[in-house]
Amino acid sequence: MIDSTEVELEAICVHRIGNKLRQEGTTLSRTPLNLSKDVKAPLLYYFFNHFKAADREYRLTHPAGVSQNAIYTISSQLF
């Protein structure tokens, strides 16, 4: 698990990547944005919450044993 309790977010750069099919270009920010205290907490939650969820989603074990695990069975057949 990733420990994000010591993380400090000072500034952030925002870039806009356009749609290639619409022939939109890329816009890069010239300077970083300074963040207020009210914005830092939601951004940290947004950035790090996905890592916490990944720990729960990708468990490659099965209570009945490894032979019942679908990922293990498929990969064993492939390799």
Distance bins in CASP14 RR format, pairs under 12 A and 6 or more apart:
PFRMAT RR
TARGET T0000
AUTHOR 0000-0000-0000
RMODE 2
METHOD distances of the structure
MODEL  1
1 48 0 0 0 0 0 1 0 0 0 0 0
1 51 0 0 0 0 1 0 0 0 0 0 0
1 52 1 0 0 1 0 0 0 0 0 0 0
1 53 0 0 0 0 0 1 0 0 0 0 0
1 54 0 0 0 0 1 0 0 0 0 0 0
1 55 1 0 1 0 0 0 0 0 0 0 0
1 56 0 0 0 0 1 0 0 0 0 0 0
2 44 0 0 0 0 0 1 0 0 0 0 0
2 47 0 0 0 0 0 1 0 0 0 0 0
2 48 1 0 0 1 0 0 0 0 0 0 0
2 49 0 0 0 0 0 1 0 0 0 0 0
2 50 0 0 0 0 0 1 0 0 0 0 0
2 51 1 0 1 0 0 0 0 0 0 0 0
2 52 1 0 0 1 0 0 0 0 0 0 0
2 53 0 0 0 0 0 1 0 0 0 0 0
2 54 0 0 0 0 1 0 0 0 0 0 0
2 55 0 0 0 0 1 0 0 0 0 0 0
3 48 0 0 0 0 1 0 0 0 0 0 0
3 51 0 0 0 0 0 1 0 0 0 0 0
3 52 0 0 0 0 0 1 0 0 0 0 0
3 55 0 0 0 0 0 1 0 0 0 0 0
4 41 0 0 0 0 0 1 0 0 0 0 0
4 43 0 0 0 0 0 1 0 0 0 0 0
4 44 1 0 0 1 0 0 0 0 0 0 0
4 45 0 0 0 0 1 0 0 0 0 0 0
4 46 0 0 0 0 0 1 0 0 0 0 0
4 47 0 0 0 0 1 0 0 0 0 0 0
4 48 1 0 1 0 0 0 0 0 0 0 0
4 49 0 0 0 0 1 0 0 0 0 0 0
4 50 0 0 0 0 0 1 0 0 0 0 0
4 51 1 0 0 1 0 0 0 0 0 0 0
4 52 0 0 0 0 1 0 0 0 0 0 0
5 44 0 0 0 0 0 1 0 0 0 0 0
5 48 0 0 0 0 1 0 0 0 0 0 0
6 44 0 0 0 0 0 1 0 0 0 0 0
6 48 0 0 0 0 0 1 0 0 0 0 0
7 40 0 0 0 0 1 0 0 0 0 0 0
7 41 0 0 0 0 0 1 0 0 0 0 0
7 43 0 0 0 0 0 1 0 0 0 0 0
7 44 1 0 0 1 0 0 0 0 0 0 0
7 45 0 0 0 0 0 1 0 0 0 0 0
7 47 0 0 0 0 1 0 0 0 0 0 0
7 48 1 0 0 1 0 0 0 0 0 0 0
7 51 0 0 0 0 0 1 0 0 0 0 0
8 35 0 0 0 0 0 1 0 0 0 0 0
8 37 0 0 0 0 0 1 0 0 0 0 0
8 40 0 0 0 0 1 0 0 0 0 0 0
8 41 0 0 0 0 0 1 0 0 0 0 0
8 43 0 0 0 0 0 1 0 0 0 0 0
8 44 0 0 0 0 1 0 0 0 0 0 0
9 32 0 0 0 0 0 1 0 0 0 0 0
9 33 0 0 0 0 0 1 0 0 0 0 0
9 34 0 0 0 0 0 1 0 0 0 0 0
9 35 1 0 0 1 0 0 0 0 0 0 0
9 36 0 0 0 0 0 1 0 0 0 0 0
9 37 0 0 0 0 0 1 0 0 0 0 0
9 39 0 0 0 0 1 0 0 0 0 0 0
9 40 1 0 1 0 0 0 0 0 0 0 0
9 41 0 0 0 0 1 0 0 0 0 0 0
9 42 0 0 0 0 0 1 0 0 0 0 0
9 43 1 0 0 1 0 0 0 0 0 0 0
9 44 1 0 1 0 0 0 0 0 0 0 0
9 45 0 0 0 0 0 1 0 0 0 0 0
9 46 0 0 0 0 0 1 0 0 0 0 0
9 47 0 0 0 0 1 0 0 0 0 0 0
9 48 0 0 0 0 0 1 0 0 0 0 0
10 32 0 0 0 0 1 0 0 0 0 0 0
10 33 0 0 0 0 0 1 0 0 0 0 0
10 34 1 0 0 1 0 0 0 0 0 0 0
10 35 1 0 0 1 0 0 0 0 0 0 0
10 36 0 0 0 0 0 1 0 0 0 0 0
10 37 0 0 0 0 0 1 0 0 0 0 0
10 39 0 0 0 0 0 1 0 0 0 0 0
10 40 0 0 0 0 1 0 0 0 0 0 0
10 43 0 0 0 0 0 1 0 0 0 0 0
10 44 0 0 0 0 0 1 0 0 0 0 0
11 29 0 0 0 0 0 1 0 0 0 0 0
11 31 0 0 0 0 1 0 0 0 0 0 0
11 32 1 1 0 0 0 0 0 0 0 0 0
11 33 1 0 1 0 0 0 0 0 0 0 0
11 34 1 0 1 0 0 0 0 0 0 0 0
11 35 1 0 0 1 0 0 0 0 0 0 0
11 36 0 0 0 0 0 1 0 0 0 0 0
11 39 0 0 0 0 0 1 0 0 0 0 0
11 40 0 0 0 0 0 1 0 0 0 0 0
11 43 0 0 0 0 0 1 0 0 0 0 0
12 29 0 0 0 0 1 0 0 0 0 0 0
12 31 0 0 0 0 0 1 0 0 0 0 0
12 32 1 0 0 1 0 0 0 0 0 0 0
12 33 1 0 1 0 0 0 0 0 0 0 0
12 34 0 0 0 0 1 0 0 0 0 0 0
12 35 1 0 0 1 0 0 0 0 0 0 0
12 36 0 0 0 0 0 1 0 0 0 0 0
12 39 0 0 0 0 1 0 0 0 0 0 0
12 40 0 0 0 0 1 0 0 0 0 0 0
12 43 1 0 0 1 0 0 0 0 0 0 0
12 44 0 0 0 0 0 1 0 0 0 0 0
12 46 0 0 0 0 0 1 0 0 0 0 0
12 47 0 0 0 0 1 0 0 0 0 0 0
13 27 0 0 0 0 0 1 0 0 0 0 0
13 28 1 0 0 1 0 0 0 0 0 0 0
13 29 1 0 1 0 0 0 0 0 0 0 0
13 30 0 0 0 0 1 0 0 0 0 0 0
13 31 0 0 0 0 1 0 0 0 0 0 0
13 32 1 0 1 0 0 0 0 0 0 0 0
13 33 1 0 0 1 0 0 0 0 0 0 0
13 34 0 0 0 0 0 1 0 0 0 0 0
13 35 0 0 0 0 0 1 0 0 0 0 0
14 27 0 0 0 0 1 0 0 0 0 0 0
14 28 0 0 0 0 1 0 0 0 0 0 0
14 29 1 0 1 0 0 0 0 0 0 0 0
14 30 0 0 0 0 0 1 0 0 0 0 0
14 31 0 0 0 0 0 1 0 0 0 0 0
14 32 0 0 0 0 1 0 0 0 0 0 0
14 33 1 0 0 1 0 0 0 0 0 0 0
14 35 0 0 0 0 0 1 0 0 0 0 0
14 43 0 0 0 0 0 1 0 0 0 0 0
15 25 0 0 0 0 0 1 0 0 0 0 0
15 26 1 0 0 1 0 0 0 0 0 0 0
15 27 1 0 0 1 0 0 0 0 0 0 0
15 28 1 0 1 0 0 0 0 0 0 0 0
15 29 1 0 1 0 0 0 0 0 0 0 0
15 30 0 0 0 0 0 1 0 0 0 0 0
15 32 0 0 0 0 0 1 0 0 0 0 0
15 33 0 0 0 0 0 1 0 0 0 0 0
16 24 0 0 0 0 1 0 0 0 0 0 0
16 25 0 0 0 0 1 0 0 0 0 0 0
16 26 1 0 0 1 0 0 0 0 0 0 0
16 27 1 0 1 0 0 0 0 0 0 0 0
16 28 0 0 0 0 1 0 0 0 0 0 0
16 29 0 0 0 0 1 0 0 0 0 0 0
17 24 0 0 0 0 1 0 0 0 0 0 0
17 25 1 0 0 1 0 0 0 0 0 0 0
17 26 1 0 1 0 0 0 0 0 0 0 0
17 27 0 0 0 0 1 0 0 0 0 0 0
17 28 0 0 0 0 1 0 0 0 0 0 0
18 24 1 1 0 0 0 0 0 0 0 0 0
18 25 1 0 1 0 0 0 0 0 0 0 0
18 26 1 0 0 1 0 0 0 0 0 0 0
18 27 1 0 0 1 0 0 0 0 0 0 0
18 28 0 0 0 0 0 1 0 0 0 0 0
19 25 0 0 0 0 1 0 0 0 0 0 0
19 26 0 0 0 0 0 1 0 0 0 0 0
20 26 0 0 0 0 1 0 0 0 0 0 0
33 39 0 0 0 0 1 0 0 0 0 0 0
33 40 0 0 0 0 0 1 0 0 0 0 0
33 43 0 0 0 0 0 1 0 0 0 0 0
34 40 0 0 0 0 0 1 0 0 0 0 0
35 41 0 0 0 0 1 0 0 0 0 0 0
35 42 0 0 0 0 0 1 0 0 0 0 0
35 43 1 0 0 1 0 0 0 0 0 0 0
35 44 0 0 0 0 0 1 0 0 0 0 0
36 42 0 0 0 0 0 1 0 0 0 0 0
36 43 0 0 0 0 0 1 0 0 0 0 0
37 43 0 0 0 0 0 1 0 0 0 0 0
37 44 0 0 0 0 0 1 0 0 0 0 0
39 45 0 0 0 0 0 1 0 0 0 0 0
39 46 0 0 0 0 0 1 0 0 0 0 0
40 46 0 0 0 0 0 1 0 0 0 0 0
40 47 0 0 0 0 0 1 0 0 0 0 0
41 47 0 0 0 0 0 1 0 0 0 0 0
41 48 0 0 0 0 0 1 0 0 0 0 0
41 49 0 0 0 0 0 1 0 0 0 0 0
42 48 0 0 0 0 0 1 0 0 0 0 0
42 49 0 0 0 0 0 1 0 0 0 0 0
43 49 0 0 0 0 0 1 0 0 0 0 0
44 50 0 0 0 0 0 1 0 0 0 0 0
44 51 0 0 0 0 0 1 0 0 0 0 0
44 52 0 0 0 0 0 1 0 0 0 0 0
45 51 0 0 0 0 0 1 0 0 0 0 0
45 52 0 0 0 0 1 0 0 0 0 0 0
45 53 0 0 0 0 0 1 0 0 0 0 0
46 52 0 0 0 0 0 1 0 0 0 0 0
46 53 0 0 0 0 0 1 0 0 0 0 0
48 54 0 0 0 0 0 1 0 0 0 0 0
48 55 0 0 0 0 0 1 0 0 0 0 0
49 55 0 0 0 0 0 1 0 0 0 0 0
49 56 0 0 0 0 0 1 0 0 0 0 0
50 56 0 0 0 0 0 1 0 0 0 0 0
50 57 0 0 0 0 0 1 0 0 0 0 0
51 57 0 0 0 0 0 1 0 0 0 0 0
51 58 0 0 0 0 0 1 0 0 0 0 0
58 71 0 0 0 0 1 0 0 0 0 0 0
59 69 0 0 0 0 1 0 0 0 0 0 0
59 71 0 0 0 0 1 0 0 0 0 0 0
59 72 0 0 0 0 0 1 0 0 0 0 0
60 66 0 0 0 0 1 0 0 0 0 0 0
60 68 0 0 0 0 0 1 0 0 0 0 0
60 69 1 0 0 1 0 0 0 0 0 0 0
60 70 0 0 0 0 1 0 0 0 0 0 0
60 71 1 0 1 0 0 0 0 0 0 0 0
60 72 1 0 0 1 0 0 0 0 0 0 0
60 73 0 0 0 0 0 1 0 0 0 0 0
60 74 0 0 0 0 0 1 0 0 0 0 0
60 75 0 0 0 0 1 0 0 0 0 0 0
61 67 0 0 0 0 0 1 0 0 0 0 0
61 68 0 0 0 0 1 0 0 0 0 0 0
61 69 1 0 0 1 0 0 0 0 0 0 0
61 70 0 0 0 0 0 1 0 0 0 0 0
61 71 0 0 0 0 1 0 0 0 0 0 0
61 72 0 0 0 0 1 0 0 0 0 0 0
62 68 1 0 1 0 0 0 0 0 0 0 0
62 69 1 0 1 0 0 0 0 0 0 0 0
62 70 0 0 0 0 1 0 0 0 0 0 0
62 71 0 0 0 0 1 0 0 0 0 0 0
62 72 1 0 0 1 0 0 0 0 0 0 0
62 73 0 0 0 0 1 0 0 0 0 0 0
63 69 0 0 0 0 1 0 0 0 0 0 0
64 70 0 0 0 0 0 1 0 0 0 0 0
64 72 0 0 0 0 0 1 0 0 0 0 0
65 72 0 0 0 0 1 0 0 0 0 0 0
65 73 0 0 0 0 0 1 0 0 0 0 0
66 72 1 0 1 0 0 0 0 0 0 0 0
66 73 0 0 0 0 1 0 0 0 0 0 0
66 75 0 0 0 0 0 1 0 0 0 0 0
66 76 0 0 0 0 1 0 0 0 0 0 0
67 73 1 0 0 1 0 0 0 0 0 0 0
67 76 0 0 0 0 1 0 0 0 0 0 0
69 75 0 0 0 0 1 0 0 0 0 0 0
69 76 0 0 0 0 1 0 0 0 0 0 0
70 76 0 0 0 0 0 1 0 0 0 0 0
70 77 0 0 0 0 0 1 0 0 0 0 0
71 77 0 0 0 0 0 1 0 0 0 0 0
71 78 0 0 0 0 0 1 0 0 0 0 0
72 78 0 0 0 0 0 1 0 0 0 0 0
72 79 0 0 0 0 0 1 0 0 0 0 0
73 79 0 0 0 0 0 1 0 0 0 0 0
END
